[in-house]
Amino acid sequence: MKCVFVTVGTTSFDDLIACVLARDCLQTIKSLGYNRLVLQIGRGKVVPEPFSTESFTLDVYRYKDSLKEDLEKADLVISHAGAGSCLETLEKRKPLVVVINEKLMNNHQLELAKQLHKDGHLFYCTCSTLPGLLQSMDLSTLKCFPPGQPEKFSAFLDKVVGLQK
């Protein structure tokens, strides 16, 4: 099964859930060969009914302790632009489409998405441009995100607090 995983994190981003479930977007997802869609809907008011047919499955949940399993099973991740969701997905080396929530003021999420796109790690769009992006994107052009280096951060922190000279 080819799976698309959609996450809104701990927020409410009903526009993203509604957009993914709209006829044109869902048809595009199916036409690209995906036959499973998993929606993590957070606090949203849009609560689709899960279903399964011979050719397609929709799973829906609000929260889990960890998204690790869903990310590992995903062939494509569509996410809000939260830093945690983006970085966790990229660290798992999964292709990522970030959908910007245009209703957020002073949108720092847009800055993060733009930079990660500029660096070649993801695609980004808005709800209205998602179906077109899904049709035109070439996942093979995405670059792997470099692994984190926590030892460098802890060495820096040790130096800052005076534990290391």
SVG drawing of the C-alpha trace seen along z (x, -y; Angstrom):
<svg xmlns="http://www.w3.org/2000/svg" viewBox="-18 -39 57 44">
<polyline fill="none" stroke="black" stroke-width="0.4" points="0.0,0.0 1.2,-3.5 0.4,-5.8 0.0,-9.6 0.2,-10.8 -1.4,-14.2 -0.6,-15.9 -1.7,-19.2 0.2,-18.6 -1.4,-19.7 -3.2,-22.6 -6.4,-22.9 -6.0,-23.4 -9.4,-22.4 -8.7,-24.0 -5.9,-21.5 -8.1,-18.5 -10.9,-19.8 -8.6,-20.6 -7.0,-17.1 -10.5,-15.5 -11.8,-17.8 -12.6,-15.8 -9.8,-17.3 -7.1,-16.7 -8.3,-13.2 -8.5,-12.3 -4.9,-13.5 -3.7,-11.5 -5.4,-8.4 -4.1,-9.1 -0.5,-9.2 -1.0,-5.6 -1.6,-6.2 -4.3,-3.9 -4.1,-4.9 -4.6,-8.3 -4.0,-8.7 -5.2,-12.0 -4.0,-13.3 -6.6,-16.0 -5.5,-17.5 -8.2,-19.8 -10.0,-20.2 -13.7,-20.5 -13.6,-18.7 -13.8,-15.0 -14.1,-12.7 -15.5,-9.3 -12.8,-6.6 -13.6,-4.1 -12.0,-1.3 -12.8,0.0 -11.0,2.5 -8.9,-0.3 -8.6,-3.0 -8.5,-3.4 -9.0,-6.5 -7.8,-6.4 -8.4,-9.3 -7.3,-10.1 -6.7,-13.2 -3.5,-12.5 -1.0,-9.7 1.9,-9.7 4.2,-9.6 3.9,-10.1 7.0,-7.8 5.0,-4.8 2.9,-6.9 5.9,-8.7 7.8,-5.4 4.9,-3.9 4.3,-7.1 5.4,-7.4 4.5,-11.1 3.8,-13.4 1.6,-16.5 2.0,-18.7 1.3,-22.0 4.4,-24.1 5.2,-23.5 9.0,-23.2 8.6,-19.9 6.5,-18.2 8.8,-19.4 12.0,-18.4 10.7,-15.0 9.5,-14.2 12.8,-15.3 14.9,-13.4 13.0,-10.3 13.9,-11.1 10.3,-11.2 9.2,-13.4 7.4,-16.4 4.8,-18.9 4.2,-21.7 0.9,-23.6 1.0,-27.1 -1.8,-28.2 -2.6,-31.7 -4.8,-32.5 -1.8,-32.8 -0.5,-36.3 3.3,-37.0 3.8,-33.7 7.1,-32.3 6.0,-29.0 6.2,-30.5 9.8,-31.6 10.8,-28.0 9.0,-26.4 10.6,-28.9 14.1,-28.2 13.7,-24.5 12.3,-24.7 15.2,-26.9 17.6,-24.3 15.8,-21.7 14.3,-19.6 10.5,-20.1 7.8,-21.6 5.4,-24.1 2.0,-25.6 -1.3,-26.9 -4.5,-24.9 -5.7,-26.4 -2.5,-25.4 -2.1,-21.9 -3.8,-19.9 -1.7,-21.6 1.5,-21.1 0.7,-17.4 0.3,-17.0 3.4,-18.8 5.9,-18.0 8.9,-15.7 9.8,-14.0 13.1,-12.8 14.4,-16.4 14.2,-16.6 17.5,-16.6 18.0,-14.5 18.0,-16.6 21.4,-16.4 21.2,-14.4 21.2,-16.4 24.4,-16.8 23.3,-17.0 26.9,-16.5 27.8,-19.9 24.9,-21.6 25.8,-20.0 29.5,-21.0 28.3,-24.6 26.0,-24.6 28.8,-23.2 31.0,-26.1 28.3,-28.7 27.6,-27.6 31.3,-27.3 31.6,-23.5 34.1,-23.4 36.9,-25.9"/>
</svg>
